[in-house]
Amino acid sequence: MTHVFQPQRSAPIPTLRQLSCFKQAAEHPTFTQAAQALDMSQPAFSSAIRELEITLGATLFDRSMRRVRLTPAGESVRAQVSWMIATFDQGMEDMHQRLQRQSQLIRVHCIPSASQWIAPRMGRFQQRHPQVQFELDDMHSDTLAESITQGDADIAIGLHFDTPLHIDSRLITTDEMMVVVSQRHPLARLPKLYWKDLKDQSLVVLRRGNTYDMVASALKEQGVEINGPQNLSSIESLYAVVHSDLKVGVISSMSRQAHEDPQLCYLPVSRPHLARKICLMKHGRRADTPLLVQTFWDMLCDEL
């Protein structure tokens, strides 16, 4: 015979109202005074105490005298009830503070080279709204749309690709790609530089999502075969190999603005024009966008 497990029904749980009545009754000589402390009628208060005693299966107060006194059972749970109420009150306060902080928090995700664009605007907005707290996280552009969709970011700044329809996107600027070499490199002496001039060069490109694919595609259109250009994740590493003439660097103008090295030569490329579109992004279909997030978004859009 197959036996089906049947979980035992748990004991009834007192309500916070009943526990609050118990606490006040333990601190006042009569139910009438205790009821007044909670702004309750005396009959409703007495009913709540009786319901609590039925729920716990114990008589908590001795009502045989004019003054109401705790029974031994009541005394045994008095400290526990006080602790439960204090814990609830603290939990409610923590919850309200958490919700308040959340309503004042603006989460911004951006590609590293765009942080110099957004940071000053965050500072100006915080001066106008001192209660605002910003959380800035830099990441690759190909993860920004997902962070907006999943609700991990309120606003994002990154490269414009095929963004989903639910994402509101505004163009900030075009970020031109350029070549960086040492001052003694032969390319530094050319009056004009074209992508085809990189045909026999060993290249290094920062590992930034789809940036490498864009550069590779442009070079291929110019008949330049790419033999596995090196990808690096930091501008410091790229500059190190460029200083040593081991590689010719390909970076964006925003990367140069953030990390310019006066000992290197930054060369614009005449043809073809190759640039990344840097866009401001926000979820366009959220009905619960916090007011401060929308206000910050509107300020950013007004400055475009």
C-alpha positions in Angstrom: 0.0 0.0 0.0 1.4 3.4 -1.0 1.4 5.9 1.8 1.1 9.6 0.8 2.9 12.0 3.1 0.5 14.5 4.6 2.3 17.4 6.3 1.0 18.3 9.7 -0.9 21.5 9.9 1.1 24.2 11.7 -0.2 25.8 14.9 -2.2 29.0 14.5 -0.1 32.2 14.4 -1.0 35.2 16.5 -1.5 38.4 14.7 0.6 41.5 15.3 -2.5 43.3 16.6 -3.0 40.6 19.2 0.6 40.7 20.3 0.5 44.5 20.5 -2.6 44.2 22.8 -0.7 41.7 25.0 2.3 44.0 25.3 0.1 47.0 26.3 -2.0 44.9 28.7 1.2 43.7 30.4 2.3 47.4 30.9 -1.0 48.8 32.2 -3.1 48.0 35.3 -6.4 47.6 33.4 -7.6 46.6 29.9 -9.3 50.0 29.6 -6.0 51.9 30.0 -4.2 49.5 27.7 -7.0 49.9 25.1 -6.7 53.7 25.3 -3.0 53.4 24.6 -3.8 51.7 21.3 -6.8 53.9 20.5 -9.1 50.9 20.7 -12.4 50.3 22.4 -12.3 48.2 25.5 -14.5 45.4 24.1 -12.4 45.1 21.0 -9.2 45.0 23.1 -10.6 42.3 25.4 -11.7 40.3 22.4 -8.2 40.5 20.9 -6.6 39.3 24.2 -9.1 36.4 24.3 -8.4 35.5 20.7 -4.6 35.4 21.5 -5.2 33.1 24.5 -7.3 30.8 22.4 -4.6 30.8 19.7 -1.8 30.0 22.2 -3.9 27.6 24.3 -3.0 29.3 27.5 -4.5 31.9 29.9 -2.2 34.9 29.9 -4.0 37.3 32.3 -5.6 36.8 35.7 -8.8 38.8 35.6 -10.1 37.7 39.1 -9.1 41.1 40.6 -9.8 44.7 39.7 -6.2 44.9 38.4 -5.3 42.7 35.5 -2.1 40.7 36.1 -0.1 38.3 34.1 -0.3 34.6 34.8 2.8 32.6 35.0 2.2 31.6 31.4 1.9 35.2 30.4 5.1 36.1 32.3 6.9 33.3 30.4 6.2 34.8 27.0 6.3 38.5 27.8 10.0 38.9 26.8 9.4 36.9 23.6 6.4 39.0 22.6 8.4 42.3 23.2 11.2 40.9 21.1 8.8 39.9 18.3 7.2 43.4 18.2 10.6 45.2 18.3 11.9 42.9 15.5 8.9 43.7 13.4 9.2 47.4 14.0 12.9 47.3 13.0 12.1 45.3 10.0 9.5 47.8 8.8 11.9 50.7 9.3 14.6 48.9 7.4 12.1 48.1 4.6 11.0 51.8 4.3 14.7 52.9 4.3 15.5 50.4 1.6 12.6 51.5 -0.5 13.6 55.2 0.0 17.2 54.5 -1.0 16.0 52.6 -4.0 13.8 55.5 -5.1 16.8 57.8 -4.8 19.3 55.5 -6.5 20.1 55.9 -10.2 22.0 53.0 -11.8 24.1 53.9 -14.8 25.9 51.4 -17.0 28.3 52.6 -19.7 31.3 51.6 -21.8 34.5 52.8 -20.1 35.3 55.5 -22.7 31.9 57.1 -22.1 32.3 57.5 -18.4 34.0 60.9 -19.0 30.9 62.1 -20.8 28.4 60.9 -18.1 30.3 61.6 -14.9 30.2 65.4 -15.0 26.5 65.3 -15.8 25.9 63.0 -12.8 27.8 65.5 -10.7 25.7 68.5 -11.8 22.5 66.5 -11.3 23.5 65.5 -7.8 24.2 69.2 -6.9 20.6 70.0 -7.9 19.2 66.9 -6.1 21.5 66.1 -3.1 19.4 63.1 -2.1 20.3 61.2 -5.3 22.9 58.5 -5.1 24.5 57.2 -8.4 25.8 53.7 -9.0 28.1 53.7 -12.0 29.2 50.4 -13.6 31.4 50.2 -16.7 31.0 47.2 -19.0 31.2 46.0 -22.6 28.6 47.6 -24.9 27.1 44.2 -26.0 25.8 43.6 -22.5 24.2 47.1 -22.0 20.9 46.3 -23.8 20.5 43.2 -21.6 21.2 45.2 -18.4 18.4 47.6 -19.4 16.0 44.8 -20.3 16.7 42.9 -17.1 16.2 46.0 -15.0 19.8 46.0 -13.7 20.4 49.5 -15.1 18.2 52.6 -15.3 20.3 54.3 -17.9 23.1 53.1 -20.2 25.6 54.7 -22.5 27.2 52.6 -25.2 27.5 51.7 -28.9 24.5 51.7 -31.1 23.8 48.3 -32.7 20.5 46.6 -33.3 18.9 47.6 -30.0 15.5 46.0 -29.1 12.4 47.9 -29.9 11.6 48.4 -26.2 14.8 50.4 -25.6 14.7 54.2 -26.1 17.9 55.2 -27.8 19.3 58.8 -28.4 22.5 59.5 -30.3 25.1 61.3 -28.2 28.0 61.6 -30.6 30.0 59.7 -33.2 33.3 58.3 -31.9 35.9 58.3 -34.7 38.5 55.5 -34.9 42.1 56.6 -35.2 45.6 55.1 -35.3 48.1 55.6 -32.6 51.9 55.0 -33.1 55.1 56.1 -31.5 56.7 59.3 -32.7 59.5 57.4 -34.5 57.1 55.1 -36.4 57.1 55.6 -40.2 53.4 56.1 -40.2 53.8 59.2 -38.1 55.5 60.9 -41.1 52.7 60.4 -43.6 50.8 63.6 -44.5 47.6 61.6 -44.7 46.7 58.1 -43.5 44.3 55.7 -45.1 43.1 52.3 -43.8 44.9 50.6 -46.7 48.2 52.0 -45.3 47.9 49.5 -42.5 48.1 46.5 -44.9 51.6 45.4 -43.7 51.2 46.5 -40.1 50.8 44.4 -37.0 47.7 45.8 -35.2 46.4 45.9 -31.7 42.8 46.8 -30.9 41.2 47.2 -27.5 38.8 44.3 -26.7 35.6 46.3 -26.6 32.7 44.1 -27.8 32.0 44.7 -31.5 34.7 47.4 -32.0 37.2 44.8 -33.4 34.6 43.5 -35.8 34.0 47.0 -37.1 37.7 47.7 -37.6 38.2 44.3 -39.3 35.3 44.9 -41.7 36.7 48.3 -42.7 40.2 46.9 -43.3 38.8 44.0 -45.3 36.9 46.5 -47.6 40.2 48.2 -48.3 41.8 44.9 -49.3 43.8 44.6 -46.1 44.1 41.1 -44.9 44.1 40.9 -41.1 46.4 38.2 -39.7 45.0 38.0 -36.2 45.5 41.5 -34.7 46.1 41.3 -31.0 43.2 42.2 -28.7 44.0 43.8 -25.3 41.5 44.7 -22.5 43.3 47.8 -21.2 44.6 51.0 -22.7 47.8 50.8 -20.6 48.7 47.5 -22.3 47.9 48.8 -25.7 50.1 51.9 -25.2 53.0 49.7 -23.9 53.2 47.7 -27.1 52.8 50.8 -29.2 55.6 52.6 -27.4 57.8 49.7 -28.2 56.9 49.7 -31.9 55.6 46.1 -31.5 52.2 47.1 -32.7 50.2 49.8 -34.4 47.2 50.7 -32.2 43.7 51.4 -33.3 41.6 53.2 -30.8 38.6 55.6 -30.6 38.8 59.3 -30.1 36.9 59.0 -26.8 39.6 56.6 -25.5 42.2 59.1 -26.5 40.4 61.9 -24.6 40.3 59.7 -21.5 43.9 58.4 -21.7 46.0 60.7 -23.9 49.8 60.0 -23.9 51.8 63.1 -25.1 54.6 60.8 -26.2 52.5 59.1 -28.8 51.1 60.3 -32.2 47.4 60.1 -32.8 46.6 59.9 -36.5 43.2 60.5 -38.0 42.3 58.2 -40.9 41.0 60.0 -44.0 39.2 57.3 -45.8 36.9 55.6 -45.3 35.3 57.4 -42.4 35.0 54.9 -39.5 33.2 55.9 -36.4 31.1 54.3 -33.6 27.7 55.7 -32.7 27.6 56.4 -28.9 24.0 56.4 -27.7 22.0 57.1 -24.5 19.6 54.2 -23.7 16.7 53.6 -21.3 13.9 51.2 -21.1 11.1 52.8 -23.1 8.2 50.7 -21.9 8.5 50.7 -18.1 5.5 52.1 -16.4 7.3 52.3 -13.1 10.3 54.4 -14.0 11.3 56.4 -10.8 10.7 60.1 -11.0 14.4 61.0 -10.4 15.5 58.6 -13.2 13.1 60.2 -15.6 14.2 63.7 -14.5 17.9 62.7 -15.1 17.1 61.2 -18.5 15.2 64.4 -19.5 18.2 66.5 -18.5 20.6 64.4 -20.5 18.3 64.5 -23.6 18.1 68.3 -23.3 21.9 68.5 -23.5 22.2 66.4 -26.7 
